[in-house]
């Protein structure tokens, strides 16, 4: 007589709960690390309106420094003295306005530190460096 085993074989199954956990962690990681960029480089010619009201104050000050050391205040080229005066005026008007420094990677560190020091002297404490 032969003995035949009557054990049942387990059915193969895939447990997807750990896969869902990993997927949720990846989604959170990508949401946290996403960069929301402002598209400020648009080649537009805006129309002029003679009867327009007073322009509202900007929500941030953007100071750019190119590789040659030229300063740009909210997109307009500006010398050091004029930049100092503009930042001081904005600091007096709204000390909570954030300052975003956009510096070329080949610009001198002294220009970046000058702008940071200028902002702090003007009472502006929220300073950010923009990177790509």
HUZI-V883509 format. One record per residue. N is the residue number from 0. RES is the residue in three letters. PHI is phi in whole degrees, 0 to 359 (* if undefined). BURIAL is 1 if it has 16 or more other ideal C-beta (glycine too) atoms within 10 Angstrom, else 0. Layout:
n=N res=RES phi=PHI burial=BURIAL
n=N res=RES phi=PHI burial=BURIAL
//
This chain:
n=0 res=UNK phi=* burial=0
n=1 res=UNK phi=255 burial=0
n=2 res=UNK phi=263 burial=0
n=3 res=UNK phi=257 burial=0
n=4 res=UNK phi=286 burial=0
n=5 res=UNK phi=254 burial=0
n=6 res=UNK phi=289 burial=0
n=7 res=UNK phi=277 burial=0
n=8 res=UNK phi=271 burial=0
n=9 res=UNK phi=291 burial=0
n=10 res=UNK phi=282 burial=0
n=11 res=UNK phi=290 burial=0
n=12 res=UNK phi=216 burial=0
n=13 res=UNK phi=249 burial=0
n=14 res=UNK phi=272 burial=0
n=15 res=UNK phi=265 burial=0
n=16 res=UNK phi=299 burial=0
n=17 res=UNK phi=297 burial=0
n=18 res=UNK phi=293 burial=0
n=19 res=UNK phi=294 burial=0
n=20 res=UNK phi=300 burial=0
n=21 res=UNK phi=295 burial=0
n=22 res=UNK phi=297 burial=0
n=23 res=UNK phi=296 burial=0
n=24 res=UNK phi=297 burial=0
n=25 res=UNK phi=296 burial=0
n=26 res=UNK phi=297 burial=0
n=27 res=UNK phi=298 burial=0
n=28 res=UNK phi=299 burial=0
n=29 res=UNK phi=292 burial=0
n=30 res=UNK phi=293 burial=0
n=31 res=UNK phi=288 burial=0
n=32 res=UNK phi=269 burial=0
n=33 res=UNK phi=292 burial=0
n=34 res=UNK phi=255 burial=0
n=35 res=UNK phi=262 burial=0
n=36 res=UNK phi=259 burial=0
n=37 res=UNK phi=269 burial=0
n=38 res=UNK phi=273 burial=0
n=39 res=UNK phi=261 burial=0
n=40 res=UNK phi=258 burial=0
n=41 res=UNK phi=239 burial=0
n=42 res=UNK phi=270 burial=0
n=43 res=UNK phi=242 burial=0
n=44 res=UNK phi=248 burial=0
n=45 res=UNK phi=278 burial=0
n=46 res=UNK phi=287 burial=0
n=47 res=UNK phi=267 burial=0
n=48 res=UNK phi=230 burial=0
n=49 res=UNK phi=285 burial=0
n=50 res=UNK phi=258 burial=0
n=51 res=UNK phi=290 burial=0
n=52 res=UNK phi=282 burial=0
n=53 res=UNK phi=293 burial=0
n=54 res=UNK phi=286 burial=0
n=55 res=UNK phi=283 burial=0
n=56 res=UNK phi=292 burial=0
n=57 res=UNK phi=290 burial=0
n=58 res=UNK phi=276 burial=0
n=59 res=UNK phi=200 burial=0
n=60 res=UNK phi=258 burial=1
n=61 res=UNK phi=248 burial=1
n=62 res=UNK phi=245 burial=1
n=63 res=UNK phi=252 burial=1
n=64 res=UNK phi=229 burial=1
n=65 res=UNK phi=272 burial=0
n=66 res=UNK phi=295 burial=0
n=67 res=UNK phi=274 burial=0
n=68 res=UNK phi=93 burial=0
n=69 res=UNK phi=282 burial=0
n=70 res=UNK phi=264 burial=1
n=71 res=UNK phi=230 burial=0
n=72 res=UNK phi=253 burial=1
n=73 res=UNK phi=51 burial=0
n=74 res=UNK phi=92 burial=0
n=75 res=UNK phi=259 burial=0
n=76 res=UNK phi=296 burial=0
n=77 res=UNK phi=208 burial=1
n=78 res=UNK phi=281 burial=0
n=79 res=UNK phi=300 burial=0
n=80 res=UNK phi=294 burial=0
n=81 res=UNK phi=293 burial=0
n=82 res=UNK phi=296 burial=1
n=83 res=UNK phi=302 burial=1
n=84 res=UNK phi=293 burial=0
n=85 res=UNK phi=296 burial=1
n=86 res=UNK phi=295 burial=1
n=87 res=UNK phi=296 burial=1
n=88 res=UNK phi=295 burial=0
n=89 res=UNK phi=293 burial=1
n=90 res=UNK phi=295 burial=1
n=91 res=UNK phi=289 burial=0
n=92 res=UNK phi=287 burial=0
n=93 res=UNK phi=210 burial=0
n=94 res=UNK phi=289 burial=0
n=95 res=UNK phi=265 burial=0
n=96 res=UNK phi=291 burial=1
n=97 res=UNK phi=283 burial=0
n=98 res=UNK phi=249 burial=1
n=99 res=UNK phi=250 burial=1
n=100 res=UNK phi=258 burial=1
n=101 res=UNK phi=246 burial=1
n=102 res=UNK phi=243 burial=1
n=103 res=UNK phi=297 burial=0
n=104 res=UNK phi=295 burial=0
n=105 res=UNK phi=260 burial=0
n=106 res=UNK phi=283 burial=1
n=107 res=UNK phi=286 burial=0
n=108 res=UNK phi=297 burial=0
n=109 res=UNK phi=296 burial=0
n=110 res=UNK phi=290 burial=1
n=111 res=UNK phi=294 burial=1
n=112 res=UNK phi=293 burial=0
n=113 res=UNK phi=298 burial=1
n=114 res=UNK phi=294 burial=1
n=115 res=UNK phi=297 burial=1
n=116 res=UNK phi=294 burial=0
n=117 res=UNK phi=298 burial=1
n=118 res=UNK phi=295 burial=1
n=119 res=UNK phi=294 burial=0
n=120 res=UNK phi=295 burial=0
n=121 res=UNK phi=274 burial=1
n=122 res=UNK phi=90 burial=0
n=123 res=UNK phi=264 burial=1
n=124 res=UNK phi=257 burial=0
n=125 res=UNK phi=270 burial=0
n=126 res=UNK phi=238 burial=1
n=127 res=UNK phi=231 burial=0
n=128 res=UNK phi=257 burial=0
n=129 res=UNK phi=270 burial=0
n=130 res=UNK phi=235 burial=0
n=131 res=UNK phi=266 burial=0
//
